[in-house]
Amino acid sequence: MPHSALHEKKKKSNLIILSLIIGWCVVIFALAIIKMKVWI
């Protein structure tokens, strides 16, 4: 199947959304570790 311009655009937006979700997970994980270190 040929890759249309719309397909490429959708793929790009999906990658951006995926990277944002991963970024949020990393931020939350880092904050959790910092809070644990503060408590200990």
N, C-alpha and C positions, 0 to 999 in steps of 0.2 A: 504493500500500500504506500502511495506517495505521501510524504509529509507536507501538509499544507501550512500556510502562514499561521492560521488559527491554531493548529496543533502545536507548533513551535511556541506560540504565545502562551497557550495553556500550560505547556510543559514548564516554561519559564516561571509563570505565576505559582505553579505547584511547588517548584523548587524553592521559591522565595518563602512561601507559607511553611514548608517543611523546615527550612533553616530558621525561621522565626520561632517555631515550636521548639526546636532543638536548643536554640539560644535561650528561651525562657526556662527550659529544663535545667540548663547549665547554671543560669542565674539563681534559680530557686535552690539547686543543689549546693552551690557555693555559699549562699546565705545560711542554709541549714548547717553546713560544716562550721562556719564562723560562729553561729549561735551555740553549737555544741562545744566548741573550744572555749567560748566565754563561760558557759555553765561549768565546765570541768575545771 
